[in-house]
């Protein structure tokens, strides 16, 4: 919907309105501009939804199997009624600012593969599901916070907030 707030859109609407006034007064042609305006807004809204869905595909999966194995790191990933895997080593952390990356798994199975090239602060929450940490600990109802691969304090720290509801999420180190 960003397009609806742009100057191009509103300029186009004003020009069409002006053309409509000229057509009505000079040529006696009546054009229903309000209906056309509503139609254009609905079409642009639909196009916006389609493009947002395509762009969000990088961070969401519903009723599918998906691998989040490339691209720039996102703030949140949603896995719903699906099976997904994420390889942290292949993600681009160049714009990462230290915020928690939230990974939600609802009625799903997820595997998160960690690289030993990073430290990880993991906050895991579960309700009627399971989150398994690399250390072997798991949480089935409630929450747990752990620091993984903390032996080398010079490594960059990645913060993960993993939530599993009616599902299973395994956090493993990549071999």
C-alpha positions, 0 to 999 in steps of 0.5 A, a space after each residue: 500500500 506504499 504506492 497509494 501514499 506516493 505523489 505519482 499515484 495522487 498526481 495521476 488521480 488529479 490529472 484523471 479528475 481534471 480530464 473528467 471535468 473537461 470531458 463533461 463540460 466540453 463534450 458532455 461525456 459523463 465518466 463515473 470517476 468515483 467508481 473508477 477511483 475505487 476500482 483503481 484503489 482495489 486493483 492496486 491493493 490486490 497487486 500490493 498484496 501479491 507483491 508482499 506475499 512474494 517478498 515475504 516468501 523469504 521468511 514465511 512458509 505455510 503448508 509447505 516444505 521450505 529451506 531458509 538457506 540463503 539471503 539476508 537475515 530477516 527479523 522474523 521467520 514463520 513456519 506454520 503447518 509446515 516442515 522447514 530447515 534453516 542453515 544459519 551459516 549460509 545467511 548474510 549477516 552483513 546488516 545484522 545489528 544484534 537484535 533477536 531473530 525470531 523463529 516461530 514454529 506453529 504445528 510444524 517441524 523445524 530444524 535450525 543448523 548453526 555454524 561454529 563460527 558464531 556464538 549464540 544466545 538462544 531464548 527458547 519458548 514452547 507451549 505443547 511442543 518441544 525446542 531441542 537445544 544443541 547441548 541436549 537440553 529441551 523445553 516442552 512447556 515454558 522457556 529457557 535461555 542459553 549461551 551456546 559456543 561461548 568458549 571463544 568470546 571473540 566470535 560474533 554473537 547471534 541472538 535467536 528467539 525460538 518459539 514452538 507451539 504444537 510442534 518440534 524445533 531442533 537446533 543443531 550444529 552443522 557438521 
